[in-house]
Amino acid sequence: MTALAKLRGFREFGPDEMALRNHVFSRWRAVACGYGFSEYDGPPLEPLALYAEKSGDEIAGQLYEFVDRGDRRVALRPEMTPTLARMLGSRGRAMAKPIRWFSIPQLFRYERNQRGRLREHFQLNADIVGEAAVAADAEVLAVAVDAVRALGLGPADFTARVNDRRLVVAVLGALGVPSAAVGGCLEALDKAERTGPAASRQRLEALGLSSAQAEDLLGLAAAGAGSLDDLKRRFADAPEVLATAAPLEEHACLLEAMGLGAYAEFDFTVVRGLAYYTGIVFELFDRAGELRAICGGGRYDGLLGRLGGDPLPAVGFGMGDVVLGELLRERGLAPDGPPSFDFFVIWLEEAQRPLALEACRRLRKAGGSAVCALRPRSMRKHLAMAARSGARRAVVIGPDEAAAGAATVRDLETGEQERVALESLLPGGVARSPAGLANAGTGPESAHGEGDR
């Protein structure tokens, strides 16, 4: 029978891959909980209308959608924000504000496979709902930055590019861009870096912009990493532009006060492609600019009301694991493999097996991790297996130990060993007793006269 291959764009997680995934998830959870966020989840299958009406054409064209047996049009979730909005739309009124929720869902989009982008990925989502102050925007970005920092990356490795869609709309107005073309201009700006100047200019002119207007807008995009002060000087005679720059200035001051100012920079081209963003937006990128965005998010004040709930202000982000995993591997920050465990318990003859099983039970009950040998082997083979398995220590219960009610505990890294009473065989006690070894420098092989039989 021909082996069935996995679908393109989907991953398999063996122990090595799971080690990285669990490493990332644990850091994400620790940071989110450290900021007082509570974890939630939602269904992986939702009504198609939840996305088709709320997320814009880009996501709508990437959905895994079908008609189920109940004749309902449904889709695998491509993002989490619409699910969050629907959930809070039905229960948010009774909850204390602001609401701080986070989740780590698996998401699905039918996209062209490329570096940093697959057809499924896991994503950290963190949102603050019920607070309109800029402080909520700054805190959400701080969570995103700290979620990356917790994995060992610093300001030399990544940056947060920040903008405000209200500022971009004000600039478009100051340039005389017709209001009917604003949405298309936002999409063109969002894609400007990928499509290039010529295609972007053609797209802007097709929206009704004059050559001069398109040139002005692309000039701002080309200087996207310039300062906010530069933009303010350029539009010093445009009160709406100056007014919409104020939230970004407050945002920058708050991040500086949090000690995260080195991670954030203004970028006029960051507008986020999703239709529901309404205010400050941001994206995290590697400093080298070699990868796709690590993270993206912003304010989406109108979405809950559009879903039938209270029109609560909201801000949040999504951080995928694919690009982040590549960056960690490039920087040598990914785990080497599956996590090691504490003890490999060895018995030499059938008479010692019950004592070995009891030792494993004691160690696990005390909070340690232990594997018991499944069948008798030579001491040399047992120790080789213990080392390959990733155990930190070997616990040997042979005839001599059994007669004395003891075990020989060997550190598999240093080779040092000691004999301890079986009743005192606890993870903490053994871990805290590296000195005073009874048989230091001699292995269990010589102690028991075991050859490689």
Sequence and secondary structure as in RCSB ss.txt:
>XXXX:A:sequence
MTALAKLRGFREFGPDEMALRNHVFSRWRAVACGYGFSEYDGPPLEPLALYAEKSGDEIAGQLYEFVDRGDRRVA
LRPEMTPTLARMLGSRGRAMAKPIRWFSIPQLFRYERNQRGRLREHFQLNADIVGEAAVAADAEVLAVAVDAVRA
LGLGPADFTARVNDRRLVVAVLGALGVPSAAVGGCLEALDKAERTGPAASRQRLEALGLSSAQAEDLLGLAAAGA
GSLDDLKRRFADAPEVLATAAPLEEHACLLEAMGLGAYAEFDFTVVRGLAYYTGIVFELFDRAGELRAICGGGRY
DGLLGRLGGDPLPAVGFGMGDVVLGELLRERGLAPDGPPSFDFFVIWLEEAQRPLALEACRRLRKAGGSAVCALR
PRSMRKHLAMAARSGARRAVVIGPDEAAAGAATVRDLETGEQERVALESLLPGGVARSPAGLANAGTGPESAHGE
GDR
>XXXX:A:secstr
       TT     HHHHHHHHHHHHHHHHHHHHTT EE    SEEEHHHHHTTSHHHHHTT  EEE TTS EEE
E S SHHHHHHHHHHHGGGS SSEEEEE  EEE     BTTB SEEEEEEEEEES  SHHHHHHHHHHHHHHHHT
TT  TTTEEEEEEEHHHHHHHHHHTT  GGGHHHHHHHHHHHHHH HHHHHHHHHHTT  HHHHHHHHHHHHTTT
S HHHHHHHTTT HHHHHHHHHHHHHHHHHHHTT GGGEEE TT   SSTT  SEEEEEEETT  S  SEEEEE 
TTHHHHTTS    EEEEEEEHHHHHHHHHHTT S SSS  EEEEEEESSGGGHHHHHHHHHHHHHTT  EEE SS
   HHHHHHHHHHHTEEEEEEE HHHHHHTEEEEEETTT  EEEEEGGG  HHHHHT  SS TTTT  HHHHHT 
   
